[in-house]
Every structure is written in C-alpha cells, then in structure tokens.
Amino acid sequence: MIHSPTPVPSEPVPATNAPSAQVDTSAMLAVRRRHQQHRAFAMTPRERLVAMDAIIRSAWEVLRANPAALAHFQRRNHRKRAIPASE
C-alpha cells in the first residue's frame, strides 16, 4: 500500500504568518527530510519500486510534452555517455 503524498510534519513547524517570525529554512528542510525518510522506510521494497516507477513515468510524460526539452535532454545524454574515439 502506498501512503498518501500529503506531508505531515513530525515536529512543530514555526508559524510563518507572523510578520516578525524568522523562518528557519534548514530546520524546516530537516523536518521534511525526516518525514520523507520515515515514509520511505515504512514502505516495502515493492512499494518503493512502484513509487519510483510512477516518478520516472511522470518525468518522461513531462519531457514528451515539450519537444525542445526532449531534444535537449537527448543531446545532453548522448554527449555525456559518448565514448571518445582513441587516436
């Protein structure tokens, strides 16, 4: 079973609607990272593979929707993977 994507922080997050409140971004990112890790570790390996497959499928759909971006991705990918000819 894949859990809902709605994040639920495990620690209180500082209020951001107060004008004088300073938001500690690194603390908020740490809370998010811990929550994401907790959710990931709660998944079975099969659930993690299904979730990753959905992410990859979504990324390809975004690339296919933009032909210029797809062409750029393919050029970059081929350039990065090319094996130089020996002299």
N, CA, C and O atoms as CSV, one atom per row, in Angstrom:
chain,resi,resn,atom,element,x,y,z
A,1,MET,N,N,0.843,-1.175,0.000
A,1,MET,CA,C,0.000,0.000,0.000
A,1,MET,C,C,0.885,1.235,0.000
A,1,MET,O,O,1.807,1.334,0.811
A,2,ILE,N,N,0.623,2.172,-0.891
A,2,ILE,CA,C,1.374,3.416,-0.975
A,2,ILE,C,C,0.651,4.460,-0.147
A,2,ILE,O,O,-0.569,4.606,-0.232
A,3,HIS,N,N,1.412,5.179,0.649
A,3,HIS,CA,C,0.831,6.177,1.539
A,3,HIS,C,C,0.489,7.445,0.774
A,3,HIS,O,O,1.035,7.697,-0.300
A,4,SER,N,N,-0.406,8.232,1.324
A,4,SER,CA,C,-0.820,9.470,0.661
A,4,SER,C,C,0.353,10.440,0.606
A,4,SER,O,O,1.201,10.429,1.498
A,5,PRO,N,N,0.416,11.285,-0.433
A,5,PRO,CA,C,1.540,12.202,-0.580
A,5,PRO,C,C,1.455,13.425,0.329
A,5,PRO,O,O,2.351,14.270,0.295
A,6,THR,N,N,0.401,13.543,1.141
A,6,THR,CA,C,0.249,14.705,1.997
A,6,THR,C,C,1.253,14.634,3.132
A,6,THR,O,O,1.201,13.707,3.941
A,7,PRO,N,N,2.183,15.609,3.212
A,7,PRO,CA,C,3.180,15.571,4.272
A,7,PRO,C,C,2.568,15.923,5.620
A,7,PRO,O,O,1.725,16.814,5.721
A,8,VAL,N,N,2.999,15.218,6.639
A,8,VAL,CA,C,2.567,15.503,7.996
A,8,VAL,C,C,3.824,15.647,8.827
A,8,VAL,O,O,4.477,14.650,9.136
A,9,PRO,N,N,4.182,16.887,9.200
A,9,PRO,CA,C,5.424,17.077,9.944
A,9,PRO,C,C,5.360,16.381,11.296
A,9,PRO,O,O,4.324,16.396,11.961
A,10,SER,N,N,6.474,15.768,11.700
A,10,SER,CA,C,6.520,15.079,12.973
A,10,SER,C,C,6.883,16.027,14.110
A,10,SER,O,O,6.766,15.664,15.280
A,11,GLU,N,N,7.316,17.221,13.780
A,11,GLU,CA,C,7.668,18.223,14.780
A,11,GLU,C,C,6.933,19.511,14.457
A,11,GLU,O,O,6.588,19.754,13.300
A,12,PRO,N,N,6.689,20.339,15.464
A,12,PRO,CA,C,6.000,21.605,15.174
A,12,PRO,C,C,6.817,22.480,14.239
A,12,PRO,O,O,8.036,22.590,14.373
A,13,VAL,N,N,6.137,23.091,13.304
A,13,VAL,CA,C,6.772,23.987,12.338
A,13,VAL,C,C,6.497,25.412,12.775
A,13,VAL,O,O,5.364,25.727,13.137
A,14,PRO,N,N,7.505,26.295,12.755
A,14,PRO,CA,C,7.280,27.667,13.197
A,14,PRO,C,C,6.231,28.363,12.339
A,14,PRO,O,O,6.136,28.129,11.134
A,15,ALA,N,N,5.448,29.219,12.982
A,15,ALA,CA,C,4.410,29.961,12.270
A,15,ALA,C,C,5.050,30.916,11.280
A,15,ALA,O,O,6.010,31.612,11.611
A,16,THR,N,N,4.516,30.950,10.061
A,16,THR,CA,C,5.090,31.822,9.040
A,16,THR,C,C,4.204,33.023,8.757
A,16,THR,O,O,4.582,33.903,7.983
A,17,ASN,N,N,3.011,33.071,9.384
A,17,ASN,CA,C,2.117,34.191,9.097
A,17,ASN,C,C,2.403,35.397,9.978
A,17,ASN,O,O,1.874,36.477,9.716
A,18,ALA,N,N,3.222,35.251,11.015
A,18,ALA,CA,C,3.573,36.387,11.865
A,18,ALA,C,C,4.625,37.222,11.152
A,18,ALA,O,O,5.603,36.667,10.652
A,19,PRO,N,N,4.455,38.539,11.091
A,19,PRO,CA,C,5.411,39.376,10.346
A,19,PRO,C,C,6.822,39.329,10.916
A,19,PRO,O,O,7.782,39.447,10.154
A,20,SER,N,N,6.984,39.161,12.225
A,20,SER,CA,C,8.323,39.198,12.805
A,20,SER,C,C,8.944,37.810,12.929
A,20,SER,O,O,10.088,37.687,13.368
A,21,ALA,N,N,8.214,36.769,12.549
A,21,ALA,CA,C,8.738,35.405,12.685
A,21,ALA,C,C,9.794,35.143,11.620
A,21,ALA,O,O,9.574,35.362,10.428
A,22,GLN,N,N,10.946,34.668,12.083
A,22,GLN,CA,C,12.007,34.289,11.160
A,22,GLN,C,C,11.880,32.791,10.909
A,22,GLN,O,O,11.930,31.993,11.845
A,23,VAL,N,N,11.717,32.418,9.664
A,23,VAL,CA,C,11.574,31.013,9.324
A,23,VAL,C,C,12.964,30.408,9.173
A,23,VAL,O,O,13.775,30.868,8.370
A,24,ASP,N,N,13.219,29.375,9.954
A,24,ASP,CA,C,14.499,28.673,9.869
A,24,ASP,C,C,14.363,27.604,8.788
A,24,ASP,O,O,13.872,26.504,9.046
A,25,THR,N,N,14.801,27.938,7.580
A,25,THR,CA,C,14.633,27.059,6.434
A,25,THR,C,C,15.331,25.724,6.635
A,25,THR,O,O,14.771,24.682,6.295
A,26,SER,N,N,16.523,25.734,7.171
A,26,SER,CA,C,17.249,24.474,7.344
A,26,SER,C,C,16.523,23.553,8.318
A,26,SER,O,O,16.507,22.338,8.119
A,27,ALA,N,N,15.922,24.109,9.366
A,27,ALA,CA,C,15.164,23.283,10.309
A,27,ALA,C,C,13.927,22.693,9.636
A,27,ALA,O,O,13.590,21.529,9.853
A,28,MET,N,N,13.259,23.496,8.826
A,28,MET,CA,C,12.072,23.012,8.128
A,28,MET,C,C,12.449,21.917,7.124
A,28,MET,O,O,11.730,20.928,6.984
A,29,LEU,N,N,13.564,22.092,6.434
A,29,LEU,CA,C,14.015,21.072,5.490
A,29,LEU,C,C,14.398,19.785,6.221
A,29,LEU,O,O,14.154,18.688,5.716
A,30,ALA,N,N,14.988,19.913,7.393
A,30,ALA,CA,C,15.356,18.727,8.172
A,30,ALA,C,C,14.108,17.969,8.614
A,30,ALA,O,O,14.081,16.738,8.585
A,31,VAL,N,N,13.078,18.704,9.022
A,31,VAL,CA,C,11.820,18.064,9.414
A,31,VAL,C,C,11.225,17.334,8.218
A,31,VAL,O,O,10.778,16.193,8.340
A,32,ARG,N,N,11.219,17.995,7.054
A,32,ARG,CA,C,10.674,17.363,5.848
A,32,ARG,C,C,11.470,16.117,5.476
A,32,ARG,O,O,10.888,15.090,5.125
A,33,ARG,N,N,12.810,16.202,5.551
A,33,ARG,CA,C,13.652,15.060,5.210
A,33,ARG,C,C,13.380,13.874,6.138
A,33,ARG,O,O,13.269,12.736,5.681
A,34,ARG,N,N,13.274,14.143,7.446
A,34,ARG,CA,C,12.981,13.063,8.391
A,34,ARG,C,C,11.627,12.430,8.099
A,34,ARG,O,O,11.471,11.211,8.172
A,35,HIS,N,N,10.652,13.268,7.769
A,35,HIS,CA,C,9.316,12.744,7.460
A,35,HIS,C,C,9.357,11.884,6.195
A,35,HIS,O,O,8.763,10.806,6.154
A,36,GLN,N,N,10.050,12.357,5.174
A,36,GLN,CA,C,10.157,11.596,3.926
A,36,GLN,C,C,10.873,10.270,4.170
A,36,GLN,O,O,10.476,9.239,3.627
A,37,GLN,N,N,11.918,10.294,4.979
A,37,GLN,CA,C,12.640,9.058,5.286
A,37,GLN,C,C,11.738,8.086,6.042
A,37,GLN,O,O,11.731,6.888,5.761
A,38,HIS,N,N,10.985,8.608,6.996
A,38,HIS,CA,C,10.067,7.761,7.760
A,38,HIS,C,C,9.058,7.096,6.828
A,38,HIS,O,O,8.800,5.898,6.939
A,39,ARG,N,N,8.488,7.876,5.910
A,39,ARG,CA,C,7.519,7.312,4.965
A,39,ARG,C,C,8.175,6.282,4.054
A,39,ARG,O,O,7.591,5.235,3.773
A,40,ALA,N,N,9.389,6.578,3.592
A,40,ALA,CA,C,10.079,5.654,2.680
A,40,ALA,C,C,10.426,4.348,3.396
A,40,ALA,O,O,10.259,3.271,2.824
A,41,PHE,N,N,10.903,4.431,4.630
A,41,PHE,CA,C,11.269,3.227,5.365
A,41,PHE,C,C,10.047,2.399,5.744
A,41,PHE,O,O,10.161,1.198,5.986
A,42,ALA,N,N,8.879,3.035,5.797
A,42,ALA,CA,C,7.645,2.320,6.124
A,42,ALA,C,C,7.126,1.531,4.915
A,42,ALA,O,O,6.275,0.655,5.068
A,43,MET,N,N,7.630,1.838,3.727
A,43,MET,CA,C,7.190,1.153,2.510
A,43,MET,C,C,7.975,-0.141,2.317
A,43,MET,O,O,9.116,-0.273,2.761
A,44,THR,N,N,7.335,-1.081,1.648
A,44,THR,CA,C,8.037,-2.311,1.278
A,44,THR,C,C,8.902,-1.998,0.052
A,44,THR,O,O,8.670,-0.997,-0.626
A,45,PRO,N,N,9.888,-2.836,-0.237
A,45,PRO,CA,C,10.689,-2.607,-1.443
A,45,PRO,C,C,9.822,-2.551,-2.708
A,45,PRO,O,O,10.090,-1.744,-3.599
A,46,ARG,N,N,8.800,-3.388,-2.795
A,46,ARG,CA,C,7.918,-3.363,-3.955
A,46,ARG,C,C,7.185,-2.018,-4.055
A,46,ARG,O,O,7.038,-1.476,-5.150
A,47,GLU,N,N,6.727,-1.480,-2.922
A,47,GLU,CA,C,6.041,-0.186,-2.938
A,47,GLU,C,C,6.988,0.936,-3.360
A,47,GLU,O,O,6.594,1.853,-4.080
A,48,ARG,N,N,8.243,0.855,-2.904
A,48,ARG,CA,C,9.222,1.880,-3.310
A,48,ARG,C,C,9.491,1.804,-4.804
A,48,ARG,O,O,9.624,2.838,-5.457
A,49,LEU,N,N,9.574,0.598,-5.357
A,49,LEU,CA,C,9.772,0.461,-6.802
A,49,LEU,C,C,8.586,1.008,-7.584
A,49,LEU,O,O,8.768,1.666,-8.608
A,50,VAL,N,N,7.373,0.738,-7.109
A,50,VAL,CA,C,6.178,1.256,-7.780
A,50,VAL,C,C,6.169,2.780,-7.732
A,50,VAL,O,O,5.843,3.430,-8.726
A,51,ALA,N,N,6.526,3.356,-6.576
A,51,ALA,CA,C,6.564,4.818,-6.447
A,51,ALA,C,C,7.617,5.414,-7.384
A,51,ALA,O,O,7.364,6.427,-8.036
A,52,MET,N,N,8.801,4.788,-7.454
A,52,MET,CA,C,9.858,5.297,-8.339
A,52,MET,C,C,9.448,5.171,-9.795
A,52,MET,O,O,9.731,6.057,-10.601
A,53,ASP,N,N,8.786,4.082,-10.136
A,53,ASP,CA,C,8.308,3.908,-11.498
A,53,ASP,C,C,7.319,5.016,-11.868
A,53,ASP,O,O,7.346,5.525,-12.989
A,54,ALA,N,N,6.455,5.384,-10.936
A,54,ALA,CA,C,5.492,6.470,-11.195
A,54,ALA,C,C,6.214,7.799,-11.402
A,54,ALA,O,O,5.823,8.589,-12.262
A,55,ILE,N,N,7.256,8.050,-10.627
A,55,ILE,CA,C,8.033,9.289,-10.780
A,55,ILE,C,C,8.709,9.322,-12.142
A,55,ILE,O,O,8.671,10.343,-12.829
A,56,ILE,N,N,9.327,8.215,-12.539
A,56,ILE,CA,C,10.021,8.152,-13.831
A,56,ILE,C,C,9.029,8.310,-14.975
A,56,ILE,O,O,9.298,9.033,-15.934
A,57,ARG,N,N,7.886,7.640,-14.879
A,57,ARG,CA,C,6.855,7.750,-15.920
A,57,ARG,C,C,6.375,9.197,-16.048
A,57,ARG,O,O,6.195,9.701,-17.156
A,58,SER,N,N,6.170,9.857,-14.914
A,58,SER,CA,C,5.728,11.255,-14.923
A,58,SER,C,C,6.789,12.166,-15.557
A,58,SER,O,O,6.460,13.072,-16.323
A,59,ALA,N,N,8.051,11.918,-15.234
A,59,ALA,CA,C,9.133,12.731,-15.804
A,59,ALA,C,C,9.181,12.580,-17.324
A,59,ALA,O,O,9.367,13.568,-18.034
A,60,TRP,N,N,9.014,11.344,-17.836
A,60,TRP,CA,C,9.022,11.137,-19.283
A,60,TRP,C,C,7.823,11.827,-19.935
A,60,TRP,O,O,7.945,12.372,-21.032
A,61,GLU,N,N,6.671,11.809,-19.272
A,61,GLU,CA,C,5.498,12.494,-19.822
A,61,GLU,C,C,5.751,13.987,-19.941
A,61,GLU,O,O,5.362,14.610,-20.930
A,62,VAL,N,N,6.401,14.564,-18.939
A,62,VAL,CA,C,6.730,15.992,-18.982
A,62,VAL,C,C,7.693,16.263,-20.134
A,62,VAL,O,O,7.508,17.225,-20.879
A,63,LEU,N,N,8.719,15.423,-20.288
A,63,LEU,CA,C,9.673,15.618,-21.384
A,63,LEU,C,C,8.997,15.469,-22.745
A,63,LEU,O,O,9.250,16.262,-23.652
A,64,ARG,N,N,8.148,14.468,-22.890
A,64,ARG,CA,C,7.477,14.254,-24.181
A,64,ARG,C,C,6.517,15.382,-24.520
A,64,ARG,O,O,6.246,15.634,-25.694
A,65,ALA,N,N,6.003,16.060,-23.508
A,65,ALA,CA,C,5.082,17.173,-23.740
A,65,ALA,C,C,5.813,18.399,-24.286
A,65,ALA,O,O,5.180,19.310,-24.820
A,66,ASN,N,N,7.143,18.428,-24.153
A,66,ASN,CA,C,7.929,19.570,-24.613
A,66,ASN,C,C,9.025,19.043,-25.549
A,66,ASN,O,O,10.085,18.626,-25.081
A,67,PRO,N,N,8.779,19.060,-26.862
A,67,PRO,CA,C,9.755,18.501,-27.809
A,67,PRO,C,C,11.137,19.144,-27.726
A,67,PRO,O,O,12.144,18.459,-27.905
A,68,ALA,N,N,11.200,20.442,-27.458
A,68,ALA,CA,C,12.505,21.101,-27.356
A,68,ALA,C,C,13.272,20.577,-26.144
A,68,ALA,O,O,14.478,20.346,-26.225
A,69,ALA,N,N,12.585,20.391,-25.033
A,69,ALA,CA,C,13.240,19.874,-23.829
A,69,ALA,C,C,13.690,18.434,-24.046
A,69,ALA,O,O,14.775,18.052,-23.606
A,70,LEU,N,N,12.869,17.633,-24.720
A,70,LEU,CA,C,13.238,16.247,-25.002
A,70,LEU,C,C,14.477,16.193,-25.889
A,70,LEU,O,O,15.387,15.402,-25.639
A,71,ALA,N,N,14.515,17.028,-26.922
A,71,ALA,CA,C,15.681,17.060,-27.815
A,71,ALA,C,C,16.932,17.480,-27.047
A,71,ALA,O,O,18.001,16.900,-27.233
A,72,HIS,N,N,16.799,18.486,-26.186
A,72,HIS,CA,C,17.938,18.929,-25.381
A,72,HIS,C,C,18.407,17.809,-24.459
A,72,HIS,O,O,19.609,17.570,-24.339
A,73,PHE,N,N,17.479,17.125,-23.812
A,73,PHE,CA,C,17.816,16.016,-22.927
A,73,PHE,C,C,18.563,14.924,-23.687
A,73,PHE,O,O,19.574,14.410,-23.208
A,74,GLN,N,N,18.069,14.575,-24.866
A,74,GLN,CA,C,18.712,13.513,-25.638
A,74,GLN,C,C,20.109,13.915,-26.094
A,74,GLN,O,O,21.035,13.106,-26.035
A,75,ARG,N,N,20.272,15.170,-26.553
A,75,ARG,CA,C,21.608,15.632,-26.956
A,75,ARG,C,C,22.570,15.579,-25.781
A,75,ARG,O,O,23.690,15.086,-25.914
A,76,ARG,N,N,22.138,16.085,-24.630
A,76,ARG,CA,C,22.984,16.090,-23.435
A,76,ARG,C,C,23.300,14.659,-23.008
A,76,ARG,O,O,24.446,14.352,-22.679
A,77,ASN,N,N,22.318,13.801,-23.009
A,77,ASN,CA,C,22.512,12.421,-22.588
A,77,ASN,C,C,23.505,11.700,-23.506
A,77,ASN,O,O,24.382,10.977,-23.031
A,78,HIS,N,N,23.367,11.895,-24.805
A,78,HIS,CA,C,24.290,11.250,-25.746
A,78,HIS,C,C,25.701,11.800,-25.590
A,78,HIS,O,O,26.677,11.054,-25.656
A,79,ARG,N,N,25.803,13.120,-25.382
A,79,ARG,CA,C,27.121,13.743,-25.195
A,79,ARG,C,C,27.796,13.211,-23.928
A,79,ARG,O,O,28.994,12.931,-23.936
A,80,LYS,N,N,27.024,13.069,-22.831
A,80,LYS,CA,C,27.587,12.608,-21.560
A,80,LYS,C,C,28.011,11.143,-21.622
A,80,LYS,O,O,28.958,10.743,-20.944
A,81,ARG,N,N,27.318,10.344,-22.429
A,81,ARG,CA,C,27.585,8.908,-22.484
A,81,ARG,C,C,28.532,8.499,-23.614
A,81,ARG,O,O,28.917,7.334,-23.718
A,82,ALA,N,N,28.900,9.452,-24.447
A,82,ALA,CA,C,29.744,9.135,-25.600
A,82,ALA,C,C,31.126,8.667,-25.137
A,82,ALA,O,O,31.692,9.203,-24.184
A,83,ILE,N,N,31.645,7.675,-25.820
A,83,ILE,CA,C,32.981,7.175,-25.528
A,83,ILE,C,C,33.898,7.783,-26.588
A,83,ILE,O,O,33.690,7.579,-27.785
A,84,PRO,N,N,34.900,8.520,-26.152
A,84,PRO,CA,C,35.793,9.183,-27.122
A,84,PRO,C,C,36.552,8.150,-27.962
A,84,PRO,O,O,36.975,7.108,-27.460
A,85,ALA,N,N,36.712,8.462,-29.238
A,85,ALA,CA,C,37.446,7.575,-30.129
A,85,ALA,C,C,38.932,7.647,-29.806
A,85,ALA,O,O,39.472,8.731,-29.589
A,86,SER,N,N,39.581,6.511,-29.774
A,86,SER,CA,C,41.013,6.500,-29.489
A,86,SER,C,C,41.771,6.967,-30.732
A,86,SER,O,O,41.343,6.722,-31.860
A,87,GLU,N,N,42.868,7.620,-30.519
A,87,GLU,CA,C,43.643,8.177,-31.646
A,87,GLU,C,C,44.587,7.178,-32.222
A,87,GLU,O,O,45.309,7.486,-33.171
